[in-house]
Amino acid sequence: MSTIEIKDLHVSVEGKEILKGVNLKIEQGQTHAIMGPNGAGKSTLSYAIMGHPRYKITKGKIILDGEDITDLSADEKAKKGLFLAFQYPVAIPGLTLSNFLRHAYNSVKGKDVTNKGEELLSTLQFQKVLKQKMKLLKMKEDFANRYLNDGFSGGEKKKAEILQLAVLEPKFAFLDETDSGLDVDALKVVSNGVNKLVGPNLGVVVITHYQRMLKYIKPDYVHIMFDGKIIKTGDYKLAEELEEKGYEDIIN
């Protein structure tokens, strides 16, 4: 069973310290929720873990299965088994979702798309993998023929992110405010997709402001983040308490 540990993580963005000593341990098979008000550092944590160059780690370590991966690039971390679902996925006209996923799959699974000596998964072979994952998530097959996020609704963009998660099969997935901009129906569809993927080989971290997504994706642990630190940890009851009392009471 894989484990990722965040140890005393300090992160700055453009010279301003955002994370001020975050400690977190996640095991495969667990679901964690990180909640907090705007500016608490939730998204910064996910981007820093994934290796976004704008987010500078000034202190602390990220340890995956005993290996220090703090300074690895985002693509190297993806190959190690990390995945980040974006709050605002980027549209790429002209690139089909299917084509994008095939190249991502070949790259993450250890194949070098620039090395002609490596045998890549062919289009036909990958279509079998993709159809299997889309069937699991109850998605229509023609969805994969559309250009990546081009003209997608908010719900469709998040569905595409969950399909990426299904195809790439990471050890740990960080879902950065996946509920943002979703209506109730879209939220249920996306949450059901995540629930079908959760299992002993996947650890999930749901980053959110609100309890509403956690009604569908029940976390094992809930962490409250404020001013760049995790200030309280509990089970699902903590999310219910937060819904009832609000952040001010919890923080105080």
Buried (B, 14 or more C-beta within 10 A) or exposed (E): EBBBBBBEBBBBBEEEBBBBBBBBEBBBBBBBBBBBBEEBBBBBBBBBBBBBEEBBBEBBBBBBEEEEBBEBEBEEBBBBBBBBBBBEBEEEEEBBBBBBBBBBBBBBEEBEEEEEEEEBBEEEEBBEBBEEBBEEBEBEEEBBEBBBBBEBEBBBBBBBBBBBBBBBBBBBBBBBBBBBBBEEEBBBBBBBBBBBBBEEBBBBBBBBBBBBBBBBBBBBBBBBBBBBBBBBBBEBEBBBBBBEEEBEEBBE
